[in-house]
Amino acid sequence: MAASVVIHAYGVTSALRWLRRYEFASRRLFSSVRLFIPLAGWIIFLHVSEITAWAVTYALMHAMPGLQSALYFSAVTYTTTGYGDLVLPQRWRLVGAVEALTGILMCGWSTGFFFAVVSRLSAHEPPTATR
């Protein structure tokens, strides 16, 4: 769980540094798209990195039959999809629940961050014409 928070904190901080160089006063649609695509890609990369960290842990501790199964299980758990076709051994089940809670928290953090960026961008939009 701590590794997920560290990955996310460094990733969001890195994104903030990148965003400080972005010109928010630009009102062009293409300019906004040029911001949102890499930002969304970066956020997804952070989540995939966190999922991979959980999966490597499961594989190293022999909680899953192999890395491929561990990656699949971790992705389904982290995103709280929860298909249930793979389950952890009895002694690891609480760890799976902690991963799900961590995934919820990290996804919420990402959503809040993305919302803040969109809010900042829309604050610089010209007012709409009224009749």
Secondary structure, DSSP 8 states (H G I E B T S, - for coil): -HHHHHHHHHHHHHHHHHHHTS-TT---HHHHHHHHHHHHHHHHHHHHHHHHHHHHHHHHTTSSSSHHHHHHHHHHHHTT----SS---GGGHHHHHHHHHHHHHHHHHHHHHHHHHHHHHHHTS------
